[in-house]
């Protein structure tokens, strides 16, 4: 987490600040390509693929 991530989260269209921090932290680390969450609706505007844990495990 750095200043860039916090500023991106503050200025994003994501409604939940903590989710925005997670989203932009993941984007900064290029090897992270998905987010696993039980609350998919908070990540509708994410550029990452978003899955529930159950959906992710079914796809493996």
C-alpha distances in whole Angstrom, upper triangle without the diagonal:
4,7,8,6,7,11,11,11,13,15,16,19,17,19,17,13,12,13,12,8,9,11,9,6,10,11,9,10,14,15,14,17,17,16,19,19,22,22,22,23,20,18,22,20,17,18,17,20,20,22,24,24,28,28,25,28,31,30,30
4,5,5,6,9,10,11,13,14,15,19,18,20,18,15,14,15,13,10,12,13,10,8,12,12,10,12,15,17,17,19,20,19,22,22,25,24,24,25,22,20,23,21,19,19,19,22,23,25,27,27,31,31,29,31,34,33,33
4,5,5,6,8,10,10,12,14,18,17,19,18,14,14,16,13,11,13,14,11,11,14,14,12,14,17,20,19,21,22,21,24,24,27,25,25,26,22,21,23,21,19,20,20,24,24,27,28,29,33,33,31,33,36,35,35
4,6,5,6,9,10,11,12,16,16,18,17,14,15,15,12,10,13,12,9,9,12,11,9,13,15,18,17,19,20,19,23,23,26,24,24,24,21,19,21,18,16,17,18,21,22,25,27,28,32,31,29,32,34,33,33
4,6,5,6,9,10,10,14,13,15,14,11,11,12,9,6,9,9,6,6,9,9,8,11,13,16,15,16,17,16,19,19,22,21,20,21,17,16,18,16,14,14,15,18,19,22,23,25,28,27,26,29,31,30,30
4,5,5,6,9,10,13,12,14,13,9,10,11,8,6,10,11,8,9,12,12,11,14,17,20,18,19,19,18,20,20,23,21,21,21,17,16,19,17,15,17,18,21,20,23,25,26,29,29,28,30,33,32,33
4,5,5,6,8,12,12,14,14,11,12,13,10,9,13,12,9,11,14,13,13,16,18,21,20,21,21,20,23,22,25,23,22,22,18,17,19,17,16,17,18,22,22,25,27,28,32,31,30,33,35,34,35
4,6,5,6,10,10,13,13,10,12,12,8,8,11,10,7,9,12,11,11,14,16,19,17,18,18,17,20,20,23,20,19,19,16,14,16,13,12,13,15,18,19,22,24,26,29,28,27,30,32,31,32
4,5,5,8,8,9,9,6,8,8,5,5,9,8,7,9,12,11,12,15,17,19,17,18,17,16,18,17,20,17,17,16,13,12,14,12,11,13,14,18,17,20,22,24,27,26,25,28,30,29,30
4,6,9,9,10,10,7,10,11,8,8,12,12,10,13,15,15,15,19,21,23,21,21,21,19,21,20,22,19,19,18,15,15,16,14,14,16,18,21,20,23,25,27,30,29,28,32,34,33,34
4,7,9,10,12,10,13,13,9,11,14,13,11,14,16,15,16,19,21,23,21,21,21,20,23,22,24,21,20,18,15,15,16,13,13,15,17,21,20,24,25,28,31,30,29,32,34,33,34
4,5,8,10,9,12,11,7,10,12,10,9,13,14,13,15,18,19,22,19,19,18,17,20,19,21,18,16,15,12,11,12,9,10,12,14,17,17,20,22,25,27,26,26,29,31,30,31
4,6,9,10,13,11,9,12,14,11,12,15,16,15,17,20,21,23,20,19,18,17,19,18,19,16,15,13,10,10,10,7,9,12,14,17,16,19,21,24,26,25,25,28,30,29,31
4,6,7,9,7,6,10,11,9,10,13,14,14,16,19,20,22,19,18,16,14,16,15,16,13,12,10,7,7,8,7,8,11,13,15,14,16,18,21,23,22,22,25,27,26,28
4,6,9,8,8,11,12,12,13,16,17,17,19,22,23,25,21,21,19,16,17,15,16,12,12,10,7,9,10,10,11,15,16,17,16,18,19,21,24,23,24,27,28,28,30
4,6,5,6,9,10,10,12,14,15,16,18,20,22,23,20,20,18,15,16,13,14,11,12,10,7,9,11,12,12,16,16,17,15,17,17,20,22,22,22,25,27,27,29
4,5,5,6,9,10,11,12,14,15,16,19,21,22,19,20,18,15,17,15,16,14,14,14,10,11,14,13,13,16,17,19,17,19,19,21,24,24,24,27,29,29,30
4,5,5,6,9,10,11,12,14,16,17,20,21,17,18,16,13,14,13,14,12,14,14,10,11,15,14,13,16,16,18,16,17,17,19,22,22,22,24,27,27,28
4,5,5,6,9,10,11,12,14,16,18,18,15,15,13,10,11,10,12,10,10,11,7,7,11,11,10,13,12,14,12,14,14,16,19,19,19,21,24,24,25
4,5,5,6,8,10,11,12,14,16,18,15,15,14,11,14,13,15,13,12,12,9,8,11,10,9,11,12,14,13,16,17,19,22,22,21,24,26,25,27
4,5,5,6,8,10,11,13,15,17,14,15,14,12,14,14,16,15,15,15,12,11,14,13,11,13,13,16,15,17,18,20,23,23,22,24,27,26,27
4,6,5,6,9,10,11,13,14,11,12,11,9,11,11,14,13,13,14,11,10,14,13,10,12,11,13,12,14,15,16,20,20,18,21,23,23,23
4,6,5,6,9,10,12,13,10,10,9,8,11,11,14,13,12,13,10,8,11,10,7,9,8,10,10,13,15,16,20,19,17,20,23,22,23
4,5,5,6,9,11,13,11,11,12,11,14,15,18,16,16,16,13,11,14,12,9,9,10,13,13,16,18,20,23,22,20,24,26,25,25
4,5,5,7,10,11,9,11,12,11,14,15,18,17,17,18,15,13,16,15,12,12,11,14,14,17,19,19,23,22,20,23,26,24,25
4,5,5,7,8,6,8,8,8,11,13,17,16,15,17,15,12,15,14,10,10,9,11,12,14,16,17,20,19,17,20,22,21,21
4,5,6,8,7,8,9,10,14,16,19,18,17,18,16,13,15,13,9,8,8,11,12,16,18,19,22,21,19,22,24,22,22
4,6,9,8,10,12,13,17,18,22,21,20,21,19,16,18,16,13,12,11,15,16,19,21,22,25,24,22,25,27,25,25
4,6,6,9,11,12,15,18,22,21,20,22,20,17,20,18,15,13,12,14,16,18,21,21,24,23,20,22,25,23,23
4,5,7,10,13,16,19,23,23,21,23,21,18,20,18,14,12,11,13,15,18,21,21,24,22,19,22,24,22,21
4,6,9,12,15,18,22,22,21,23,22,19,21,20,16,14,11,13,15,17,19,19,22,20,17,19,22,19,18
4,6,8,11,14,18,18,17,20,18,15,17,17,13,12,9,10,11,13,16,16,19,18,14,17,19,17,17
4,7,10,13,17,17,15,18,17,13,15,15,11,9,6,7,9,11,14,15,17,15,13,15,17,15,15
4,7,10,13,14,12,15,14,11,13,13,10,9,5,5,6,7,10,11,14,12,10,13,15,13,14
4,6,10,10,9,12,11,9,11,12,9,10,7,6,5,6,8,9,13,12,10,13,15,14,15
4,7,9,8,12,12,10,13,15,12,14,10,9,6,5,5,6,9,9,8,10,13,13,14
4,5,6,10,9,9,12,14,12,15,12,11,7,6,5,7,10,10,10,12,15,15,16
4,6,9,10,10,13,16,15,17,15,13,10,8,5,7,9,10,11,13,15,16,18
4,6,6,8,10,13,13,16,14,13,9,9,8,10,12,12,14,16,17,18,20
4,5,5,7,10,10,13,11,10,7,7,7,10,12,11,12,15,16,16,19
4,5,5,9,10,13,13,12,9,10,11,14,15,14,16,19,20,20,22
4,6,8,9,12,12,13,10,12,12,15,17,17,17,20,22,22,24
4,5,5,9,9,9,7,10,11,14,17,15,15,19,20,19,22
4,6,9,10,10,8,11,13,16,18,16,17,20,21,20,23
4,7,9,10,10,13,16,19,21,19,19,23,23,22,24
4,5,8,8,12,14,17,19,17,17,20,22,20,22
4,7,9,13,16,18,21,18,17,21,22,20,21
4,6,10,13,15,17,15,14,17,19,16,18
4,7,10,12,14,12,10,14,15,13,15
4,7,10,12,10,9,13,14,13,15
4,6,8,6,6,9,10,10,12
4,5,5,6,9,10,11,13
4,6,5,6,9,10,11
4,5,5,6,9,10
4,6,5,6,9
4,6,5,7
4,5,5
4,6
4
